[in-house]
Amino acid sequence: MSDGFDRAPGAGRGRSRGLGRGGGGPEGGGFPNGAGPAERARHQPPQPKAPGFLQPPPLRQPRTTPPPGAQCEVPASPQRPSRPGALPEQTRPLRAPPSSQDKIPQQNSESAMAKPQVVVAPVLMSKLSVNAPEFYPSGYSSSYTESYEDGCEDYPTLSEYVQDFLNHLTEQPGSFETEIEQFAETLNGCVTTDDALQELVELIYQQATSIPNFSYMGARLCNYLSHHLTISPQSGNFRQLLLQRCRTEYEVKDQAAKGDEVTRKRFHAFVLFLGELYLNLEIKGTNGQVTRADILQVGLRELLNALFSNPMDDNLICAVKLLKLTGSVLEDAWKEKGKMDMEEIIQRIENVVLDANCSRDVKQMLLKLVELRSSNWGRVHATSTYREATPENDPNYFMNEPTFYTSDGVPFTAADPDYQEKYQELLEREDFFPDYEENGTDLSGAGDAYLDDIDDEMDPEIEEAYEKFCLESERKRKQ
């Protein structure tokens, strides 16, 4: 018992565990209890290294880009799928498995570290080429722009040439000014019979009434051709044939306004095209004065009656569109003749809003139209010339005048009756500091009455707070 208590607690136990197979104990040829490390090293015979003792692996190569021109030696290995964030296979350092590292010669590790690895950047191949064909959006047809300058000789029939030009104007309305002259010259050489002129009128009419966005362009085209087509057969010139075609549709207005949805839609397109014709078709009188066609003015009045007589939503919407388009011009023309047709139309609109079973949105559109007409169709009176303009005859006389403010913040302009008094008060108030410029230069002399009243002393509380602020700033600066 006494022998067991002579040694210190834990002597010869904790140290022997970390020695592995060469430590104390029966397995490793250990010494008696209490032997120190020096004594063990002195009495222990040299032993060969156990094959299981692992050598430290070589240092991992730095992950830096190797110099250009260096070659990389990577042993062939099966490809494995890369995970996100992992290094490519070429840049990963080679490391032997732990079980076989002791079998790798030292010189191979040194040679592997001596040879840097090269990462070859992939080359992106572009499919763009300077010889690529010109790009055109889908649905674009360039056949007309390539052949219209040659006239209608390249087309089998005149109708195909005209239809191609109309489609071209629909897609590119901005080309009207530059190409309409060439088109008219070509038609003068091709349209030589009554049937050809009648076919030309029908093509333009169908294009203007079947495509809503072409109604304005179609009216401009009709106006230009009515003045520049030289053919005038016995059946009538271009304008006369066009008005005859419109009259054919006009005579069935009552049936069309009551028809089915498709019939009403075609009728509405005709109504809007006739409104564009009234605005754009110019008729030169004997004295050279340009006027509008009175027959179209009468026709539009009757078309509005047909639409309001059948107060369906689409009929009322078409009437609103027509009045927004031509209301101001129609009212001016009726006033010149002493007619009150616009007043009757507005009264009829108010009756429709009260009595008709139309939708709430359509009623709102009708009320907005009445409001637009009450504001003179949104028009602003033309300003008079500079010599003739006065506050009495020009409502925009004070439009560009600046706005000033009184001492109470009330705005006033030159149009106010007491403008002179308020403006003089403003001048006196702005002259409150007459001796100071914008840059702060003091232009006043000694003994200035205003400067004498200024008290340079600080309030006690402000002075105390300022001193405290200075001390705190000095303390923070020294830290």
DOZA-187060 format. One record per residue (C-alpha): residue number from 0; residue in one letter; x, y, z. Coordinates in steps of 0.5 Angstrom, whole numbers, plus 500, padded with zeros to 3 digits. Layout:
<atoms>
ATOM     n   res     u     v     w
ATOM   NUM     A     X     Y     Z
...
</atoms>
This chain:
<atoms>
ATOM     n   res     u     v     w
ATOM     0     M   500   500   500
ATOM     1     S   506   505   502
ATOM     2     D   509   504   495
ATOM     3     G   503   506   492
ATOM     4     F   503   512   495
ATOM     5     D   510   514   495
ATOM     6     R   509   517   488
ATOM     7     A   506   524   486
ATOM     8     P   499   523   483
ATOM     9     G   499   522   476
ATOM    10     A   506   521   475
ATOM    11     G   508   516   469
ATOM    12     R   501   516   467
ATOM    13     G   499   522   463
ATOM    14     R   506   523   459
ATOM    15     S   506   515   457
ATOM    16     R   499   516   453
ATOM    17     G   502   521   448
ATOM    18     L   508   517   446
ATOM    19     G   504   512   442
ATOM    20     R   508   506   441
ATOM    21     G   514   508   444
ATOM    22     G   512   510   450
ATOM    23     G   512   507   457
ATOM    24     G   508   501   459
ATOM    25     P   509   493   457
ATOM    26     E   508   494   450
ATOM    27     G   513   499   449
ATOM    28     G   518   497   454
ATOM    29     G   517   502   459
ATOM    30     F   521   504   465
ATOM    31     P   519   503   472
ATOM    32     N   514   508   475
ATOM    33     G   517   514   477
ATOM    34     A   522   514   471
ATOM    35     G   523   521   468
ATOM    36     P   523   523   461
ATOM    37     A   531   524   461
ATOM    38     E   532   517   464
ATOM    39     R   528   514   459
ATOM    40     A   531   517   453
ATOM    41     R   538   515   456
ATOM    42     H   536   507   457
ATOM    43     Q   532   506   451
ATOM    44     P   535   503   445
ATOM    45     P   535   506   439
ATOM    46     Q   529   503   435
ATOM    47     P   527   504   427
ATOM    48     K   521   508   425
ATOM    49     A   515   505   425
ATOM    50     P   512   504   418
ATOM    51     G   505   507   420
ATOM    52     F   509   514   423
ATOM    53     L   506   519   417
ATOM    54     Q   511   524   414
ATOM    55     P   508   531   414
ATOM    56     P   505   533   407
ATOM    57     P   509   538   403
ATOM    58     L   507   545   403
ATOM    59     R   501   547   399
ATOM    60     Q   503   552   393
ATOM    61     P   500   559   393
ATOM    62     R   494   560   390
ATOM    63     T   497   566   385
ATOM    64     T   497   566   378
ATOM    65     P   504   563   375
ATOM    66     P   508   567   370
ATOM    67     P   506   566   363
ATOM    68     G   509   561   359
ATOM    69     A   510   556   364
ATOM    70     Q   507   549   363
ATOM    71     C   503   545   368
ATOM    72     E   504   538   369
ATOM    73     V   497   535   371
ATOM    74     P   496   527   372
ATOM    75     A   490   525   368
ATOM    76     S   484   523   372
ATOM    77     P   477   522   371
ATOM    78     Q   473   528   371
ATOM    79     R   468   530   377
ATOM    80     P   463   535   377
ATOM    81     S   465   542   380
ATOM    82     R   461   545   386
ATOM    83     P   460   552   386
ATOM    84     G   465   556   389
ATOM    85     A   470   550   388
ATOM    86     L   477   551   384
ATOM    87     P   478   549   377
ATOM    88     E   482   542   377
ATOM    89     Q   488   545   374
ATOM    90     T   489   550   380
ATOM    91     R   488   545   385
ATOM    92     P   494   543   389
ATOM    93     L   496   536   388
ATOM    94     R   496   532   394
ATOM    95     A   497   524   395
ATOM    96     P   493   520   400
ATOM    97     P   495   519   407
ATOM    98     S   496   512   406
ATOM    99     S   501   513   401
ATOM   100     Q   505   519   402
ATOM   101     D   510   515   406
ATOM   102     K   512   512   399
ATOM   103     I   512   518   395
ATOM   104     P   520   520   394
ATOM   105     Q   522   527   397
ATOM   106     Q   525   529   390
ATOM   107     N   518   528   387
ATOM   108     S   515   533   392
ATOM   109     E   520   538   391
ATOM   110     S   520   538   383
ATOM   111     A   512   539   383
ATOM   112     M   513   545   387
ATOM   113     A   518   548   383
ATOM   114     K   514   547   377
ATOM   115     P   508   553   377
ATOM   116     Q   501   551   374
ATOM   117     V   498   555   369
ATOM   118     V   491   557   368
ATOM   119     V   489   558   361
ATOM   120     A   483   562   360
ATOM   121     P   478   560   355
ATOM   122     V   477   564   349
ATOM   123     L   470   566   347
ATOM   124     M   468   565   340
ATOM   125     S   463   571   337
ATOM   126     K   458   569   332
ATOM   127     L   458   577   330
ATOM   128     S   460   578   323
ATOM   129     V   461   584   319
ATOM   130     N   458   580   313
ATOM   131     A   452   579   316
ATOM   132     P   445   581   313
ATOM   133     E   442   587   314
ATOM   134     F   437   586   320
ATOM   135     Y   429   587   319
ATOM   136     P   424   587   324
ATOM   137     S   419   582   323
ATOM   138     G   413   583   319
ATOM   139     Y   417   589   315
ATOM   140     S   417   589   307
ATOM   141     S   422   592   304
ATOM   142     S   419   591   297
ATOM   143     Y   416   597   296
ATOM   144     T   422   602   298
ATOM   145     E   426   598   293
ATOM   146     S   422   599   287
ATOM   147     Y   417   605   288
ATOM   148     E   422   609   284
ATOM   149     D   421   605   278
ATOM   150     G   414   607   278
ATOM   151     C   408   602   276
ATOM   152     E   412   598   271
ATOM   153     D   415   593   276
ATOM   154     Y   408   591   278
ATOM   155     P   403   587   274
ATOM   156     T   397   591   275
ATOM   157     L   396   598   278
ATOM   158     S   392   596   284
ATOM   159     E   398   592   287
ATOM   160     Y   402   598   286
ATOM   161     V   397   603   289
ATOM   162     Q   396   598   295
ATOM   163     D   403   597   296
ATOM   164     F   404   605   297
ATOM   165     L   398   605   301
ATOM   166     N   401   600   306
ATOM   167     H   408   603   306
ATOM   168     L   404   610   308
ATOM   169     T   401   606   314
ATOM   170     E   407   603   316
ATOM   171     Q   411   610   315
ATOM   172     P   407   616   315
ATOM   173     G   413   620   316
ATOM   174     S   415   619   309
ATOM   175     F   408   622   306
ATOM   176     E   412   629   304
ATOM   177     T   418   626   301
ATOM   178     E   414   621   297
ATOM   179     I   407   623   295
ATOM   180     E   410   627   289
ATOM   181     Q   413   621   286
ATOM   182     F   407   617   287
ATOM   183     A   402   623   284
ATOM   184     E   407   623   278
ATOM   185     T   407   616   277
ATOM   186     L   399   616   277
ATOM   187     N   399   621   272
ATOM   188     G   402   616   267
ATOM   189     C   398   610   269
ATOM   190     V   391   612   271
ATOM   191     T   388   614   264
ATOM   192     T   381   611   264
ATOM   193     D   375   612   268
ATOM   194     D   375   605   271
ATOM   195     A   383   606   273
ATOM   196     L   381   612   277
ATOM   197     Q   375   609   280
ATOM   198     E   379   603   282
ATOM   199     L   384   608   285
ATOM   200     V   378   612   289
ATOM   201     E   376   605   292
ATOM   202     L   382   603   294
ATOM   203     I   384   609   298
ATOM   204     Y   377   609   301
ATOM   205     Q   377   602   303
ATOM   206     Q   384   603   306
ATOM   207     A   382   609   310
ATOM   208     T   376   606   313
ATOM   209     S   378   599   314
ATOM   210     I   385   601   318
ATOM   211     P   383   607   324
ATOM   212     N   390   610   324
ATOM   213     F   390   611   316
ATOM   214     S   384   616   316
ATOM   215     Y   388   622   317
ATOM   216     M   393   620   312
ATOM   217     G   388   618   307
ATOM   218     A   384   625   308
ATOM   219     R   391   628   306
ATOM   220     L   392   623   300
ATOM   221     C   385   625   298
ATOM   222     N   387   632   298
ATOM   223     Y   393   632   295
ATOM   224     L   391   628   289
ATOM   225     S   385   632   288
ATOM   226     H   389   638   286
ATOM   227     H   395   634   282
ATOM   228     L   392   628   278
ATOM   229     T   391   631   271
ATOM   230     I   386   626   269
ATOM   231     S   379   629   268
ATOM   232     P   374   624   265
ATOM   233     Q   367   625   263
ATOM   234     S   365   621   269
ATOM   235     G   368   626   274
ATOM   236     N   375   628   277
ATOM   237     F   378   625   283
ATOM   238     R   374   629   288
ATOM   239     Q   368   628   285
ATOM   240     L   368   621   285
ATOM   241     L   371   621   292
ATOM   242     L   365   624   294
ATOM   243     Q   360   620   290
ATOM   244     R   363   614   294
ATOM   245     C   362   617   300
ATOM   246     R   355   619   299
ATOM   247     T   353   611   297
ATOM   248     E   355   610   304
ATOM   249     Y   352   616   307
ATOM   250     E   345   614   304
ATOM   251     V   345   608   308
ATOM   252     K   346   611   315
ATOM   253     D   340   610   319
ATOM   254     Q   340   602   317
ATOM   255     A   348   602   319
ATOM   256     A   346   606   326
ATOM   257     K   341   600   327
ATOM   258     G   345   594   324
ATOM   259     D   349   589   328
ATOM   260     E   356   590   331
ATOM   261     V   360   589   325
ATOM   262     T   356   594   321
ATOM   263     R   356   599   326
ATOM   264     K   363   599   326
ATOM   265     R   364   600   319
ATOM   266     F   359   606   319
ATOM   267     H   363   609   325
ATOM   268     A   370   608   321
ATOM   269     F   366   612   315
ATOM   270     V   364   617   320
ATOM   271     L   371   619   322
ATOM   272     F   374   619   315
ATOM   273     L   368   624   313
ATOM   274     G   370   628   319
ATOM   275     E   378   628   317
ATOM   276     L   376   629   310
ATOM   277     Y   372   636   312
ATOM   278     L   378   638   315
ATOM   279     N   383   636   310
ATOM   280     L   380   637   303
ATOM   281     E   381   644   300
ATOM   282     I   377   647   295
ATOM   283     K   379   653   291
ATOM   284     G   374   658   289
ATOM   285     T   374   662   283
ATOM   286     N   378   668   286
ATOM   287     G   383   663   289
ATOM   288     Q   380   663   296
ATOM   289     V   381   656   299
ATOM   290     T   374   653   303
ATOM   291     R   372   647   306
ATOM   292     A   366   643   302
ATOM   293     D   360   645   305
ATOM   294     I   357   638   303
ATOM   295     L   361   635   308
ATOM   296     Q   359   640   313
ATOM   297     V   351   638   312
ATOM   298     G   353   631   312
ATOM   299     L   356   631   318
ATOM   300     R   350   634   321
ATOM   301     E   346   629   319
ATOM   302     L   350   623   321
ATOM   303     L   350   626   328
ATOM   304     N   343   626   328
ATOM   305     A   343   619   326
ATOM   306     L   348   617   332
ATOM   307     F   344   620   337
ATOM   308     S   337   617   335
ATOM   309     N   340   610   336
ATOM   310     P   343   612   343
ATOM   311     M   348   605   344
ATOM   312     D   354   606   347
ATOM   313     D   358   605   341
ATOM   314     N   354   610   337
ATOM   315     L   355   615   342
ATOM   316     I   362   614   343
ATOM   317     C   363   615   335
ATOM   318     A   359   622   336
ATOM   319     V   364   624   342
ATOM   320     K   370   623   337
ATOM   321     L   367   626   331
ATOM   322     L   365   632   336
ATOM   323     K   372   633   339
ATOM   324     L   375   632   332
ATOM   325     T   371   637   328
ATOM   326     G   366   641   333
ATOM   327     S   370   647   334
ATOM   328     V   371   648   326
ATOM   329     L   363   646   325
ATOM   330     E   361   651   330
ATOM   331     D   365   657   327
ATOM   332     A   362   655   320
ATOM   333     W   355   655   323
ATOM   334     K   356   661   327
ATOM   335     E   358   665   321
ATOM   336     K   352   663   317
ATOM   337     G   347   665   323
ATOM   338     K   346   657   325
ATOM   339     M   345   655   332
ATOM   340     D   346   647   330
ATOM   341     M   351   646   336
ATOM   342     E   346   649   341
ATOM   343     E   341   644   339
ATOM   344     I   347   638   339
ATOM   345     I   349   640   346
ATOM   346     Q   342   640   348
ATOM   347     R   341   633   345
ATOM   348     I   347   631   349
ATOM   349     E   344   633   355
ATOM   350     N   337   629   354
ATOM   351     V   341   623   352
ATOM   352     V   345   623   359
ATOM   353     L   338   624   363
ATOM   354     D   334   619   359
ATOM   355     A   338   614   355
ATOM   356     N   340   607   358
ATOM   357     C   347   608   356
ATOM   358     S   353   606   361
ATOM   359     R   356   610   366
ATOM   360     D   362   611   363
ATOM   361     V   359   614   356
ATOM   362     K   355   619   360
ATOM   363     Q   361   621   363
ATOM   364     M   364   622   356
ATOM   365     L   358   626   354
ATOM   366     L   359   631   360
ATOM   367     K   366   632   359
ATOM   368     L   364   634   352
ATOM   369     V   359   639   354
ATOM   370     E   365   641   359
ATOM   371     L   370   642   353
ATOM   372     R   365   646   349
ATOM   373     S   363   651   354
ATOM   374     S   371   652   355
ATOM   375     N   371   654   347
ATOM   376     W   373   647   345
ATOM   377     G   380   648   349
ATOM   378     R   382   654   345
ATOM   379     V   386   660   347
ATOM   380     H   385   666   343
ATOM   381     A   390   668   339
ATOM   382     T   394   674   341
ATOM   383     S   394   681   338
ATOM   384     T   400   684   335
ATOM   385     Y   405   688   339
ATOM   386     R   402   695   337
ATOM   387     E   395   693   337
ATOM   388     A   395   689   344
ATOM   389     T   392   692   350
ATOM   390     P   389   689   356
ATOM   391     E   382   690   354
ATOM   392     N   383   687   347
ATOM   393     D   388   681   349
ATOM   394     P   386   676   355
ATOM   395     N   394   674   354
ATOM   396     Y   396   681   355
ATOM   397     F   399   680   362
ATOM   398     M   401   672   361
ATOM   399     N   408   673   361
ATOM   400     E   408   678   367
ATOM   401     P   412   676   373
ATOM   402     T   408   675   380
ATOM   403     F   410   679   386
ATOM   404     Y   408   678   393
ATOM   405     T   406   683   399
ATOM   406     S   409   683   406
ATOM   407     D   403   678   408
ATOM   408     G   405   673   402
ATOM   409     V   399   675   398
ATOM   410     P   401   674   390
ATOM   411     F   399   680   385
ATOM   412     T   401   681   378
ATOM   413     A   400   687   373
ATOM   414     A   393   685   372
ATOM   415     D   391   687   379
ATOM   416     P   388   694   380
ATOM   417     D   392   696   386
ATOM   418     Y   398   694   382
ATOM   419     Q   402   701   383
ATOM   420     E   401   701   390
ATOM   421     K   403   694   392
ATOM   422     Y   409   695   387
ATOM   423     Q   411   701   390
ATOM   424     E   411   698   397
ATOM   425     L   415   692   395
ATOM   426     L   420   697   392
ATOM   427     E   421   700   399
ATOM   428     R   421   694   403
ATOM   429     E   427   691   398
ATOM   430     D   430   697   400
ATOM   431     F   431   696   407
ATOM   432     F   438   694   407
ATOM   433     P   441   699   402
ATOM   434     D   448   700   404
ATOM   435     Y   450   692   403
ATOM   436     E   451   688   397
ATOM   437     E   450   681   395
ATOM   438     N   457   679   397
ATOM   439     G   457   682   404
ATOM   440     T   461   688   403
ATOM   441     D   459   694   408
ATOM   442     L   458   700   404
ATOM   443     S   456   704   410
ATOM   444     G   460   710   413
ATOM   445     A   461   711   421
ATOM   446     G   455   712   425
ATOM   447     D   450   708   421
ATOM   448     A   443   708   425
ATOM   449     Y   442   701   423
ATOM   450     L   448   699   425
ATOM   451     D   448   703   432
ATOM   452     D   442   699   434
ATOM   453     I   446   692   433
ATOM   454     D   448   689   440
ATOM   455     D   454   685   440
ATOM   456     E   453   682   447
ATOM   457     M   451   675   447
ATOM   458     D   446   672   451
ATOM   459     P   448   669   458
ATOM   460     E   445   662   456
ATOM   461     I   448   662   449
ATOM   462     E   455   665   452
ATOM   463     E   455   659   457
ATOM   464     A   453   654   452
ATOM   465     Y   458   656   447
ATOM   466     E   464   656   452
ATOM   467     K   462   649   454
ATOM   468     F   462   647   447
ATOM   469     C   469   650   446
ATOM   470     L   471   646   452
ATOM   471     E   468   639   450
ATOM   472     S   471   640   443
ATOM   473     E   478   642   446
ATOM   474     R   478   635   450
ATOM   475     K   476   631   444
ATOM   476     R   482   634   440
ATOM   477     K   487   632   446
ATOM   478     Q   484   625   446
</atoms>
